[in-house]
């Protein structure tokens, strides 16, 4: 998505109205769409366009697209890795991929700042340039009480990631745990080993969903600091 600031020609002899021009590419089709939104006094806007949740501060020219969408537009593009993150109450599962051969990475038994710092360390080691974090939702697509906790953690990770030019996206994770269990059974993972691996395999399912839908419906988490926003555009 690229956002451009412009001036709308007046129909009458009145003061031109400033607007934010959204050029949206977050869809399953190769075509794009655009939308002009009046700019308010804070030079910001938030809402939904083509199913993508957007919170913008002007201007966002040249924004880097999600790796899944970049891969769709250019199959020969070989960028950084995507790190799938399944945040749990006590454990966090990780998976990694460039859009093919998604593999489980590890399960972390960490919380708070220790978890956030460890995620950054792993991202640096694995040459990751984006995080795909699972957002809990119910079967009807609504967010759950756990969603707020995930958003809080994702926001803090987004700050650390943006300092390095990396992006953080939220992806609907509904059903990934069930799919992960089915996948492990199909792969012949022993019953005793499934409990310790299910979080990592849930992250695998999350990444597979992200790439199979070309990033449709993902939400980019913007750090509040303008200087950090510039690093991920």
GROMACS elastic network, one bead per residue, 0.5 to 0.9 nm:
[ bonds ]
;  ai    aj funct       b0    kb
    1    22     6  0.69921   500
    1    23     6  0.55787   500
    1    25     6  0.54462   500
    1    26     6  0.68226   500
    1    60     6  0.81333   500
    1    61     6  0.84900   500
    1    62     6  0.81437   500
    1    63     6  0.62841   500
    1    64     6  0.78013   500
    1    65     6  0.66594   500
    2    21     6  0.81886   500
    2    22     6  0.61127   500
    2    23     6  0.52062   500
    2    24     6  0.67416   500
    2    25     6  0.83314   500
    2    59     6  0.83898   500
    2    60     6  0.56222   500
    2    61     6  0.51495   500
    2    62     6  0.58806   500
    2    63     6  0.55649   500
    2    64     6  0.84932   500
    2    65     6  0.88856   500
    2   233     6  0.89178   500
    3    20     6  0.65418   500
    3    21     6  0.52951   500
    3    23     6  0.60250   500
    3    24     6  0.83986   500
    3    56     6  0.80674   500
    3    57     6  0.89724   500
    3    58     6  0.70765   500
    3    59     6  0.57221   500
    3    61     6  0.54408   500
    3    62     6  0.81238   500
    3    63     6  0.80742   500
    4    19     6  0.85776   500
    4    20     6  0.60191   500
    4    22     6  0.66590   500
    4    23     6  0.80392   500
    4    58     6  0.72563   500
    4    59     6  0.54609   500
    4    60     6  0.63597   500
    4    61     6  0.59212   500
    5    18     6  0.74511   500
    5    19     6  0.61911   500
    5    20     6  0.50639   500
    5    21     6  0.59873   500
    5    22     6  0.89636   500
    5    39     6  0.87963   500
    5    58     6  0.66279   500
    5    59     6  0.57993   500
    5    60     6  0.85108   500
    5    61     6  0.88032   500
    6    17     6  0.88307   500
    6    18     6  0.61790   500
    6    19     6  0.59489   500
    6    20     6  0.67828   500
    6    21     6  0.70664   500
    7    10     6  0.89651   500
    7    16     6  0.63053   500
    7    17     6  0.60132   500
    7    19     6  0.63436   500
    7    20     6  0.88820   500
    8    16     6  0.59207   500
    8    17     6  0.55401   500
    8    18     6  0.63053   500
    8    19     6  0.69578   500
    9    12     6  0.88467   500
    9    15     6  0.89992   500
    9    16     6  0.60020   500
    9    17     6  0.76195   500
   10    13     6  0.65896   500
   10    14     6  0.62114   500
   10    15     6  0.69950   500
   10    16     6  0.54156   500
   10    17     6  0.73663   500
   11    14     6  0.77526   500
   12    15     6  0.86436   500
   13    16     6  0.86975   500
   14    17     6  0.88435   500
   17    38     6  0.72206   500
   17    39     6  0.81223   500
   18    37     6  0.86932   500
   18    38     6  0.61679   500
   18    39     6  0.57197   500
   18    40     6  0.84268   500
   19    36     6  0.61599   500
   19    37     6  0.53056   500
   19    40     6  0.82847   500
   19    43     6  0.89671   500
   20    35     6  0.81207   500
   20    36     6  0.56541   500
   20    37     6  0.50848   500
   20    38     6  0.61361   500
   20    39     6  0.57560   500
   20    43     6  0.84267   500
   20    44     6  0.83055   500
   20    45     6  0.80666   500
   20    56     6  0.88040   500
   20    57     6  0.88993   500
   20    58     6  0.69326   500
   20    59     6  0.76288   500
   21    34     6  0.70058   500
   21    35     6  0.58065   500
   21    37     6  0.64001   500
   21    38     6  0.87420   500
   21    59     6  0.88619   500
   22    33     6  0.81221   500
   22    34     6  0.53022   500
   22    35     6  0.50841   500
   22    36     6  0.62328   500
   22    37     6  0.77564   500
   22    49     6  0.86587   500
   22    60     6  0.89315   500
   23    32     6  0.68903   500
   23    33     6  0.58868   500
   23    35     6  0.67600   500
   23    36     6  0.89507   500
   24    27     6  0.78938   500
   24    32     6  0.56348   500
   24    33     6  0.53736   500
   24    34     6  0.58999   500
   24    35     6  0.81098   500
   24    49     6  0.72939   500
   24    50     6  0.75509   500
   24    52     6  0.86446   500
   25    28     6  0.86009   500
   25    29     6  0.83488   500
   25    30     6  0.76454   500
   25    31     6  0.72143   500
   25    32     6  0.50215   500
   25    33     6  0.70363   500
   25    34     6  0.89567   500
   25    50     6  0.86025   500
   25    65     6  0.82864   500
   25    69     6  0.82138   500
   26    29     6  0.85102   500
   26    32     6  0.80242   500
   26    49     6  0.85045   500
   26    50     6  0.70412   500
   26    51     6  0.79085   500
   26    52     6  0.63436   500
   26    65     6  0.83477   500
   26    66     6  0.85503   500
   26    69     6  0.74417   500
   26   214     6  0.80203   500
   26   215     6  0.67947   500
   26   216     6  0.54947   500
   26   217     6  0.73652   500
   26   218     6  0.81841   500
   27    30     6  0.74413   500
   27    31     6  0.80934   500
   27    32     6  0.77656   500
   27    50     6  0.65849   500
   27    51     6  0.77017   500
   27    52     6  0.79736   500
   27    69     6  0.85270   500
   27   213     6  0.83714   500
   27   214     6  0.75004   500
   27   215     6  0.76133   500
   27   216     6  0.51658   500
   27   217     6  0.77750   500
   28    31     6  0.86801   500
   28    69     6  0.86148   500
   28   213     6  0.64020   500
   28   214     6  0.62789   500
   28   215     6  0.80485   500
   28   216     6  0.61732   500
   29    32     6  0.77365   500
   30    72     6  0.84589   500
   30    73     6  0.75567   500
   33    50     6  0.82952   500
   34    49     6  0.89127   500
   35    49     6  0.82382   500
   37    45     6  0.78300   500
   38    45     6  0.84932   500
   39    42     6  0.78122   500
   39    43     6  0.55813   500
   39    44     6  0.64930   500
   39    45     6  0.71020   500
   39    58     6  0.86368   500
   40    43     6  0.53771   500
   40    44     6  0.64122   500
   40    45     6  0.75565   500
   41    44     6  0.78118   500
   42    45     6  0.85552   500
   42    57     6  0.82357   500
   43    56     6  0.84699   500
   43    57     6  0.58553   500
   43    58     6  0.59320   500
   43    59     6  0.86835   500
   44    55     6  0.74758   500
   44    56     6  0.55097   500
   44    58     6  0.62688   500
   45    54     6  0.78699   500
   45    55     6  0.58049   500
   45    56     6  0.53044   500
   45    57     6  0.66078   500
   45    58     6  0.85178   500
   46    53     6  0.76437   500
   46    54     6  0.53391   500
   46    56     6  0.60394   500
   46    57     6  0.87226   500
   47    52     6  0.84324   500
   47    53     6  0.58254   500
   47    54     6  0.53063   500
   47    55     6  0.64381   500
   47    56     6  0.89081   500
   48    51     6  0.58779   500
   48    52     6  0.54605   500
   48    54     6  0.56742   500
   48    55     6  0.85562   500
   49    52     6  0.52693   500
   49    53     6  0.65102   500
   49    54     6  0.70560   500
   50    53     6  0.84140   500
   50   216     6  0.87147   500
   50   217     6  0.82811   500
   51   216     6  0.73405   500
   51   217     6  0.54777   500
   51   218     6  0.84979   500
   52   216     6  0.68705   500
   52   218     6  0.61795   500
   52   219     6  0.62671   500
   52   220     6  0.87692   500
   53   217     6  0.72884   500
   53   218     6  0.73140   500
   53   219     6  0.53445   500
   53   220     6  0.76318   500
   54   219     6  0.69962   500
   54   220     6  0.73619   500
   54   221     6  0.89470   500
   55   220     6  0.82826   500
   55   221     6  0.83170   500
   55   222     6  0.75308   500
   56    59     6  0.78477   500
   56    60     6  0.74255   500
   56   222     6  0.82963   500
   57    60     6  0.72079   500
   57   226     6  0.83911   500
   57   229     6  0.89070   500
   58    61     6  0.85487   500
   60    63     6  0.59064   500
   60   229     6  0.89503   500
   60   230     6  0.83223   500
   60   233     6  0.65056   500
   61   233     6  0.71211   500
   62    65     6  0.88867   500
   62   233     6  0.60151   500
   63   232     6  0.70876   500
   64    67     6  0.85716   500
   64    70     6  0.87866   500
   64   167     6  0.89160   500
   64   232     6  0.68990   500
   64   233     6  0.55103   500
   65    68     6  0.81932   500
   65    69     6  0.64935   500
   65    70     6  0.62012   500
   65   233     6  0.88350   500
   66    69     6  0.54723   500
   66    70     6  0.63313   500
   66    71     6  0.86857   500
   66   130     6  0.79039   500
   66   167     6  0.84472   500
   66   169     6  0.83401   500
   66   214     6  0.82199   500
   66   215     6  0.64561   500
   66   218     6  0.87366   500
   66   220     6  0.87468   500
   67    71     6  0.60027   500
   67    72     6  0.85902   500
   67    79     6  0.73315   500
   67    80     6  0.79635   500
   67    81     6  0.82963   500
   67    82     6  0.74092   500
   67    98     6  0.79831   500
   67    99     6  0.82347   500
   67   129     6  0.87901   500
   67   130     6  0.78227   500
   67   211     6  0.83492   500
   67   214     6  0.82759   500
   67   215     6  0.78881   500
   68    71     6  0.51934   500
   68    72     6  0.64144   500
   68    73     6  0.89172   500
   68    82     6  0.88770   500
   68    98     6  0.84004   500
   68    99     6  0.68677   500
   68   210     6  0.69312   500
   68   211     6  0.50587   500
   68   212     6  0.80883   500
   68   213     6  0.80003   500
   68   215     6  0.54637   500
   68   216     6  0.89251   500
   69    72     6  0.50114   500
   69    73     6  0.63212   500
   69    74     6  0.85795   500
   69   211     6  0.79586   500
   69   213     6  0.86945   500
   69   215     6  0.59756   500
   69   216     6  0.83055   500
   70    73     6  0.51704   500
   70    74     6  0.60409   500
   70    75     6  0.80338   500
   70    77     6  0.73239   500
   70    79     6  0.88394   500
   70   214     6  0.83786   500
   71    74     6  0.50999   500
   71    75     6  0.51036   500
   71    76     6  0.74092   500
   71    77     6  0.60036   500
   71    78     6  0.78343   500
   71    79     6  0.85720   500
   71    98     6  0.87937   500
   71    99     6  0.76652   500
   71   211     6  0.87058   500
   71   214     6  0.80385   500
   72    75     6  0.58695   500
   72    77     6  0.89877   500
   72   211     6  0.89122   500
   72   214     6  0.67206   500
   73    77     6  0.85854   500
   74    77     6  0.53931   500
   74    78     6  0.89742   500
   75    78     6  0.81938   500
   78    81     6  0.89425   500
   78    98     6  0.76296   500
   79    98     6  0.74242   500
   79   129     6  0.82116   500
   80    97     6  0.89455   500
   80    98     6  0.69213   500
   80   126     6  0.88476   500
   80   127     6  0.60415   500
   80   128     6  0.53181   500
   80   129     6  0.52713   500
   80   130     6  0.77583   500
   81    96     6  0.66381   500
   81    97     6  0.55719   500
   81    99     6  0.83013   500
   81   123     6  0.85829   500
   81   126     6  0.72681   500
   81   127     6  0.61207   500
   81   129     6  0.60220   500
   81   130     6  0.70605   500
   81   131     6  0.89121   500
   82    95     6  0.83686   500
   82    96     6  0.57404   500
   82    97     6  0.55152   500
   82    98     6  0.61001   500
   82    99     6  0.80245   500
   82   123     6  0.88547   500
   82   127     6  0.88157   500
   82   128     6  0.56509   500
   82   129     6  0.64214   500
   82   130     6  0.51751   500
   82   131     6  0.58763   500
   82   132     6  0.68026   500
   82   207     6  0.78768   500
   83    94     6  0.67973   500
   83    95     6  0.58379   500
   83    97     6  0.68824   500
   83   123     6  0.72545   500
   83   126     6  0.87348   500
   83   128     6  0.64029   500
   83   129     6  0.81129   500
   83   130     6  0.64051   500
   83   132     6  0.59385   500
   83   133     6  0.82052   500
   83   203     6  0.85240   500
   83   207     6  0.78547   500
   84    93     6  0.79734   500
   84    94     6  0.54752   500
   84    96     6  0.59374   500
   84    97     6  0.81855   500
   84   104     6  0.89427   500
   84   130     6  0.88521   500
   84   131     6  0.61142   500
   84   133     6  0.59967   500
   84   134     6  0.77003   500
   84   200     6  0.86822   500
   84   202     6  0.88586   500
   84   203     6  0.50920   500
   84   204     6  0.67604   500
   84   205     6  0.87567   500
   84   206     6  0.64973   500
   84   207     6  0.55728   500
   85    92     6  0.68388   500
   85    93     6  0.58696   500
   85    95     6  0.68130   500
   85    96     6  0.89661   500
   85   131     6  0.70099   500
   85   132     6  0.59981   500
   85   134     6  0.62306   500
   85   199     6  0.89069   500
   85   200     6  0.81641   500
   85   202     6  0.85945   500
   85   203     6  0.55083   500
   85   204     6  0.87503   500
   85   206     6  0.79914   500
   85   207     6  0.86574   500
   86    91     6  0.84250   500
   86    92     6  0.54543   500
   86    94     6  0.63955   500
   86    95     6  0.86482   500
   86   132     6  0.87109   500
   86   133     6  0.62166   500
   86   134     6  0.54084   500
   86   135     6  0.84203   500
   86   173     6  0.82226   500
   86   199     6  0.63641   500
   86   200     6  0.72468   500
   86   201     6  0.89438   500
   86   202     6  0.64771   500
   86   203     6  0.51124   500
   86   204     6  0.89346   500
   86   206     6  0.78334   500
   87    90     6  0.82936   500
   87    91     6  0.67891   500
   87    93     6  0.66718   500
   87    94     6  0.87949   500
   87   133     6  0.73440   500
   87   134     6  0.68631   500
   87   135     6  0.84905   500
   87   150     6  0.69812   500
   87   153     6  0.88587   500
   87   199     6  0.82867   500
   87   203     6  0.88816   500
   88    91     6  0.50413   500
   88    92     6  0.53440   500
   88    93     6  0.78949   500
   88   150     6  0.86524   500
   88   199     6  0.79927   500
   89    92     6  0.79981   500
   89   111     6  0.84193   500
   89   146     6  0.89592   500
   90   108     6  0.85685   500
   90   109     6  0.62010   500
   90   110     6  0.69352   500
   90   111     6  0.69766   500
   91   107     6  0.65819   500
   91   108     6  0.55890   500
   91   110     6  0.66011   500
   91   111     6  0.79767   500
   91   199     6  0.73426   500
   92   106     6  0.84251   500
   92   107     6  0.55228   500
   92   108     6  0.50757   500
   92   109     6  0.66162   500
   92   110     6  0.75209   500
   92   111     6  0.87036   500
   92   115     6  0.85012   500
   92   199     6  0.63755   500
   92   200     6  0.75518   500
   92   203     6  0.88531   500
   93   104     6  0.80474   500
   93   105     6  0.77538   500
   93   106     6  0.61087   500
   93   108     6  0.64300   500
   93   197     6  0.79286   500
   93   198     6  0.77121   500
   93   201     6  0.72883   500
   93   202     6  0.70341   500
   93   203     6  0.58361   500
   93   204     6  0.87855   500
   94   103     6  0.89376   500
   94   104     6  0.62366   500
   94   105     6  0.52904   500
   94   106     6  0.53881   500
   94   107     6  0.61202   500
   94   108     6  0.79791   500
   94   199     6  0.73507   500
   94   201     6  0.78862   500
   94   202     6  0.82824   500
   94   203     6  0.54499   500
   94   204     6  0.75480   500
   95   102     6  0.69176   500
   95   103     6  0.55790   500
   95   106     6  0.71108   500
   95   200     6  0.59675   500
   95   201     6  0.72812   500
   95   202     6  0.83919   500
   95   203     6  0.52414   500
   95   204     6  0.52335   500
   95   205     6  0.88093   500
   95   206     6  0.86402   500
   95   207     6  0.74316   500
   96    99     6  0.89134   500
   96   101     6  0.87174   500
   96   102     6  0.58453   500
   96   103     6  0.57305   500
   96   104     6  0.65939   500
   96   105     6  0.64509   500
   96   126     6  0.84062   500
   96   128     6  0.84301   500
   96   203     6  0.83391   500
   96   204     6  0.74251   500
   96   207     6  0.76441   500
   97   100     6  0.61362   500
   97   101     6  0.64364   500
   97   103     6  0.66597   500
   97   204     6  0.87069   500
   97   207     6  0.75103   500
   97   208     6  0.88773   500
   98   101     6  0.77958   500
   98   102     6  0.75347   500
   98   211     6  0.89616   500
   99   102     6  0.69025   500
   99   207     6  0.80813   500
   99   208     6  0.77309   500
   99   210     6  0.89166   500
   99   211     6  0.59509   500
   99   212     6  0.86003   500
  100   103     6  0.89504   500
  100   208     6  0.85004   500
  100   211     6  0.85734   500
  102   204     6  0.61418   500
  102   205     6  0.86173   500
  102   207     6  0.71801   500
  102   208     6  0.70007   500
  103   200     6  0.86389   500
  103   201     6  0.80589   500
  103   203     6  0.89546   500
  103   204     6  0.62558   500
  104   107     6  0.87880   500
  104   197     6  0.83861   500
  104   199     6  0.89370   500
  104   200     6  0.51740   500
  104   201     6  0.57403   500
  104   202     6  0.86422   500
  104   203     6  0.71562   500
  104   204     6  0.58647   500
  105   200     6  0.64945   500
  105   201     6  0.87312   500
  105   203     6  0.89129   500
  105   204     6  0.88106   500
  106   197     6  0.79413   500
  106   199     6  0.85211   500
  106   200     6  0.59327   500
  107   196     6  0.77309   500
  107   197     6  0.70978   500
  107   198     6  0.88136   500
  107   199     6  0.65602   500
  107   200     6  0.58262   500
  108   111     6  0.86713   500
  108   115     6  0.75742   500
  108   118     6  0.86583   500
  109   115     6  0.80875   500
  110   113     6  0.86176   500
  110   114     6  0.62178   500
  110   116     6  0.87259   500
  110   118     6  0.85160   500
  111   114     6  0.59632   500
  111   116     6  0.77762   500
  112   115     6  0.54607   500
  112   116     6  0.64767   500
  112   117     6  0.88447   500
  112   153     6  0.79466   500
  113   116     6  0.50021   500
  113   117     6  0.60476   500
  113   118     6  0.84109   500
  114   117     6  0.53064   500
  114   118     6  0.60975   500
  114   119     6  0.86303   500
  115   118     6  0.51189   500
  115   119     6  0.61648   500
  115   120     6  0.87548   500
  116   119     6  0.51903   500
  116   120     6  0.64531   500
  116   121     6  0.87995   500
  116   153     6  0.80567   500
  116   156     6  0.77994   500
  116   157     6  0.60971   500
  116   160     6  0.83190   500
  117   120     6  0.51830   500
  117   121     6  0.62906   500
  117   122     6  0.87590   500
  117   157     6  0.85491   500
  117   160     6  0.84945   500
  118   122     6  0.61905   500
  118   123     6  0.85354   500
  119   122     6  0.51650   500
  119   123     6  0.61076   500
  119   124     6  0.86618   500
  119   157     6  0.83456   500
  120   123     6  0.50125   500
  120   124     6  0.62110   500
  120   125     6  0.86498   500
  120   157     6  0.81158   500
  120   160     6  0.75172   500
  120   161     6  0.72019   500
  121   124     6  0.52354   500
  121   125     6  0.62902   500
  121   126     6  0.86831   500
  122   125     6  0.50727   500
  122   126     6  0.60295   500
  122   127     6  0.84074   500
  122   128     6  0.82551   500
  123   126     6  0.51902   500
  123   127     6  0.58794   500
  123   129     6  0.74441   500
  123   130     6  0.84762   500
  123   131     6  0.85031   500
  124   127     6  0.52250   500
  124   128     6  0.63213   500
  124   129     6  0.85367   500
  125   128     6  0.78200   500
  128   131     6  0.76692   500
  128   166     6  0.78600   500
  129   161     6  0.84118   500
  129   164     6  0.86322   500
  129   165     6  0.74444   500
  129   167     6  0.66054   500
  129   168     6  0.88794   500
  130   161     6  0.81061   500
  130   165     6  0.89695   500
  130   166     6  0.53084   500
  130   168     6  0.56594   500
  130   169     6  0.74799   500
  131   157     6  0.89577   500
  131   158     6  0.86805   500
  131   161     6  0.85051   500
  131   166     6  0.78125   500
  131   167     6  0.63028   500
  131   169     6  0.60404   500
  131   170     6  0.83013   500
  132   167     6  0.87536   500
  132   168     6  0.62234   500
  132   169     6  0.50001   500
  132   170     6  0.58592   500
  132   171     6  0.64398   500
  132   203     6  0.88066   500
  132   206     6  0.78249   500
  132   207     6  0.71143   500
  132   210     6  0.79523   500
  132   218     6  0.85528   500
  133   150     6  0.83201   500
  133   154     6  0.72933   500
  133   168     6  0.73083   500
  133   169     6  0.60986   500
  133   171     6  0.60150   500
  133   172     6  0.85281   500
  133   173     6  0.84280   500
  133   203     6  0.83907   500
  133   206     6  0.81364   500
  134   150     6  0.80454   500
  134   169     6  0.86044   500
  134   170     6  0.58262   500
  134   171     6  0.50318   500
  134   172     6  0.57826   500
  134   174     6  0.84133   500
  134   203     6  0.77209   500
  134   206     6  0.67083   500
  135   143     6  0.79272   500
  135   146     6  0.84473   500
  135   147     6  0.59326   500
  135   150     6  0.65988   500
  135   151     6  0.77047   500
  135   170     6  0.58102   500
  135   171     6  0.55817   500
  135   173     6  0.54546   500
  135   174     6  0.78498   500
  136   142     6  0.87174   500
  136   143     6  0.63232   500
  136   144     6  0.62956   500
  136   145     6  0.85556   500
  136   146     6  0.64521   500
  136   147     6  0.52533   500
  136   150     6  0.78577   500
  136   171     6  0.86797   500
  136   172     6  0.63892   500
  136   173     6  0.56394   500
  136   174     6  0.61376   500
  137   140     6  0.77832   500
  137   141     6  0.55625   500
  137   142     6  0.53753   500
  137   144     6  0.56085   500
  137   146     6  0.85546   500
  137   147     6  0.71155   500
  137   172     6  0.65021   500
  137   173     6  0.68438   500
  137   174     6  0.55580   500
  138   141     6  0.53139   500
  138   142     6  0.54062   500
  138   143     6  0.62797   500
  138   144     6  0.65304   500
  138   174     6  0.65893   500
  139   142     6  0.74307   500
  139   174     6  0.69669   500
  139   175     6  0.83621   500
  140   143     6  0.89451   500
  141   172     6  0.83147   500
  141   174     6  0.81795   500
  143   146     6  0.79319   500
  143   147     6  0.57622   500
  143   148     6  0.82233   500
  144   147     6  0.51500   500
  144   148     6  0.75211   500
  145   148     6  0.59463   500
  145   149     6  0.74475   500
  146   149     6  0.52949   500
  146   150     6  0.64196   500
  146   151     6  0.87376   500
  147   150     6  0.51062   500
  147   151     6  0.61126   500
  147   152     6  0.86340   500
  148   151     6  0.50205   500
  148   152     6  0.62139   500
  148   153     6  0.87949   500
  149   152     6  0.51218   500
  149   153     6  0.64345   500
  149   154     6  0.85873   500
  150   153     6  0.52077   500
  150   154     6  0.59663   500
  150   155     6  0.84592   500
  151   155     6  0.59797   500
  151   156     6  0.87165   500
  151   170     6  0.82973   500
  151   221     6  0.88121   500
  152   155     6  0.51930   500
  152   156     6  0.65982   500
  152   157     6  0.88513   500
  153   156     6  0.52822   500
  153   157     6  0.62664   500
  153   158     6  0.85567   500
  154   157     6  0.50346   500
  154   158     6  0.59417   500
  154   159     6  0.87667   500
  154   168     6  0.72452   500
  154   169     6  0.83130   500
  154   170     6  0.79800   500
  154   221     6  0.75016   500
  155   158     6  0.50159   500
  155   159     6  0.66160   500
  155   168     6  0.83908   500
  155   221     6  0.66307   500
  155   222     6  0.77593   500
  155   223     6  0.68555   500
  156   159     6  0.53652   500
  156   160     6  0.67813   500
  156   161     6  0.87388   500
  156   223     6  0.82240   500
  157   160     6  0.52367   500
  157   161     6  0.59688   500
  157   162     6  0.84666   500
  157   168     6  0.75376   500
  158   162     6  0.58581   500
  158   163     6  0.85399   500
  158   166     6  0.79824   500
  158   167     6  0.66413   500
  158   168     6  0.54917   500
  158   169     6  0.86801   500
  158   221     6  0.64570   500
  158   222     6  0.69374   500
  158   223     6  0.60495   500
  159   162     6  0.52440   500
  159   163     6  0.64384   500
  159   222     6  0.81295   500
  159   223     6  0.54084   500
  159   224     6  0.82240   500
  159   225     6  0.83752   500
  159   228     6  0.73418   500
  160   163     6  0.53741   500
  160   164     6  0.71540   500
  160   166     6  0.85557   500
  161   164     6  0.54272   500
  161   165     6  0.64023   500
  161   167     6  0.62061   500
  161   168     6  0.72387   500
  162   166     6  0.50519   500
  162   167     6  0.61744   500
  162   168     6  0.82780   500
  162   222     6  0.85290   500
  162   223     6  0.73554   500
  162   228     6  0.56464   500
  162   229     6  0.71112   500
  162   230     6  0.87255   500
  162   231     6  0.61787   500
  162   232     6  0.61208   500
  163   166     6  0.74311   500
  163   228     6  0.62095   500
  163   231     6  0.70579   500
  163   232     6  0.86965   500
  164   167     6  0.89486   500
  164   231     6  0.76669   500
  164   232     6  0.86344   500
  165   228     6  0.81853   500
  165   230     6  0.88044   500
  165   231     6  0.51432   500
  165   232     6  0.51624   500
  165   233     6  0.85472   500
  166   231     6  0.80626   500
  166   232     6  0.63085   500
  167   220     6  0.73293   500
  167   221     6  0.75137   500
  167   222     6  0.82849   500
  167   232     6  0.63443   500
  168   219     6  0.83637   500
  168   220     6  0.60028   500
  168   221     6  0.56388   500
  168   222     6  0.79776   500
  169   218     6  0.60517   500
  169   219     6  0.52310   500
  169   221     6  0.58514   500
  170   173     6  0.88967   500
  170   217     6  0.86606   500
  170   218     6  0.54870   500
  170   219     6  0.50179   500
  170   220     6  0.65706   500
  170   221     6  0.73590   500
  171   206     6  0.73931   500
  171   207     6  0.88302   500
  171   209     6  0.85805   500
  171   210     6  0.70636   500
  171   215     6  0.82337   500
  171   216     6  0.88865   500
  171   217     6  0.70120   500
  171   219     6  0.68446   500
  172   206     6  0.79600   500
  172   209     6  0.89081   500
  172   210     6  0.89264   500
  172   217     6  0.78412   500
  172   218     6  0.75209   500
  173   176     6  0.56044   500
  173   177     6  0.82831   500
  173   202     6  0.84000   500
  173   203     6  0.87915   500
  173   205     6  0.84276   500
  173   206     6  0.61300   500
  173   209     6  0.86820   500
  174   177     6  0.78933   500
  174   178     6  0.89836   500
  175   178     6  0.54452   500
  175   179     6  0.62548   500
  175   180     6  0.85858   500
  175   202     6  0.88691   500
  176   180     6  0.58616   500
  176   181     6  0.86001   500
  176   201     6  0.83981   500
  176   202     6  0.52072   500
  176   203     6  0.77435   500
  176   204     6  0.85521   500
  176   205     6  0.56571   500
  176   206     6  0.63782   500
  176   209     6  0.89842   500
  177   181     6  0.63074   500
  177   182     6  0.87087   500
  177   198     6  0.70430   500
  177   199     6  0.74464   500
  177   201     6  0.78086   500
  177   202     6  0.51226   500
  177   203     6  0.86908   500
  177   205     6  0.80945   500
  178   181     6  0.52417   500
  178   182     6  0.63699   500
  178   183     6  0.86589   500
  178   202     6  0.81453   500
  179   182     6  0.50992   500
  179   183     6  0.61025   500
  179   184     6  0.87083   500
  179   201     6  0.85636   500
  179   202     6  0.73244   500
  179   205     6  0.68834   500
  180   183     6  0.50238   500
  180   184     6  0.62602   500
  180   185     6  0.86715   500
  180   198     6  0.61851   500
  180   199     6  0.80260   500
  180   200     6  0.84648   500
  180   201     6  0.51166   500
  180   203     6  0.83295   500
  180   204     6  0.76662   500
  180   205     6  0.63590   500
  181   184     6  0.52125   500
  181   185     6  0.62788   500
  181   186     6  0.86569   500
  181   194     6  0.74231   500
  181   198     6  0.64829   500
  181   201     6  0.77778   500
  181   202     6  0.81316   500
  182   185     6  0.51511   500
  182   186     6  0.61921   500
  182   187     6  0.86481   500
  183   186     6  0.50784   500
  183   187     6  0.61817   500
  183   188     6  0.86640   500
  183   189     6  0.88206   500
  183   201     6  0.78391   500
  183   205     6  0.88117   500
  184   188     6  0.61796   500
  184   189     6  0.52172   500
  184   190     6  0.81741   500
  184   191     6  0.89879   500
  184   194     6  0.69620   500
  184   197     6  0.86457   500
  184   198     6  0.79138   500
  184   201     6  0.76653   500
  185   188     6  0.50876   500
  185   189     6  0.57957   500
  185   190     6  0.76764   500
  185   191     6  0.81487   500
  185   194     6  0.84710   500
  186   189     6  0.77197   500
  188   191     6  0.87717   500
  189   192     6  0.83462   500
  189   193     6  0.65440   500
  189   194     6  0.64363   500
  190   193     6  0.53194   500
  190   194     6  0.63823   500
  191   194     6  0.53596   500
  191   195     6  0.76099   500
  192   195     6  0.67000   500
  192   196     6  0.81617   500
  193   196     6  0.57023   500
  193   197     6  0.65221   500
  193   198     6  0.86998   500
  194   197     6  0.51383   500
  194   198     6  0.56621   500
  195   198     6  0.56234   500
  195   199     6  0.81603   500
  196   199     6  0.74081   500
  196   200     6  0.85160   500
  197   200     6  0.54887   500
  197   201     6  0.63460   500
  197   202     6  0.86823   500
  198   201     6  0.50350   500
  198   202     6  0.59745   500
  198   203     6  0.86122   500
  199   202     6  0.50004   500
  199   203     6  0.64141   500
  199   204     6  0.87685   500
  200   203     6  0.50740   500
  200   204     6  0.64305   500
  200   205     6  0.89175   500
  201   205     6  0.63274   500
  201   206     6  0.85330   500
  202   205     6  0.51028   500
  202   206     6  0.62137   500
  202   207     6  0.87830   500
  203   207     6  0.62900   500
  203   208     6  0.86196   500
  204   207     6  0.52612   500
  204   208     6  0.62006   500
  204   209     6  0.86458   500
  205   208     6  0.50417   500
  205   209     6  0.61440   500
  205   210     6  0.85654   500
  206   209     6  0.52245   500
  206   210     6  0.62386   500
  206   211     6  0.88423   500
  207   211     6  0.62116   500
  207   212     6  0.84385   500
  208   211     6  0.53154   500
  208   212     6  0.59272   500
  208   213     6  0.85197   500
  209   212     6  0.51409   500
  209   213     6  0.61204   500
  209   214     6  0.83891   500
  209   215     6  0.82943   500
  210   213     6  0.55445   500
  210   214     6  0.60877   500
  210   215     6  0.50837   500
  210   216     6  0.74530   500
  210   217     6  0.88446   500
  210   218     6  0.79113   500
  211   215     6  0.61463   500
  211   216     6  0.89182   500
  212   215     6  0.78089   500
  213   216     6  0.55174   500
  213   217     6  0.84151   500
  215   218     6  0.56503   500
  215   219     6  0.89804   500
  216   219     6  0.89074   500
  222   225     6  0.84762   500
  222   228     6  0.84442   500
  222   229     6  0.64104   500
  222   232     6  0.87046   500
  223   226     6  0.75793   500
  223   228     6  0.64515   500
  223   229     6  0.61672   500
  224   227     6  0.88381   500
  224   228     6  0.77383   500
  224   229     6  0.74534   500
  225   228     6  0.53880   500
  225   229     6  0.64121   500
  225   230     6  0.89699   500
  226   230     6  0.64015   500
  226   231     6  0.89501   500
  227   230     6  0.53037   500
  227   231     6  0.68521   500
  228   231     6  0.51628   500
  228   232     6  0.70668   500
  229   232     6  0.55975   500
  229   233     6  0.66359   500
  230   233     6  0.53704   500
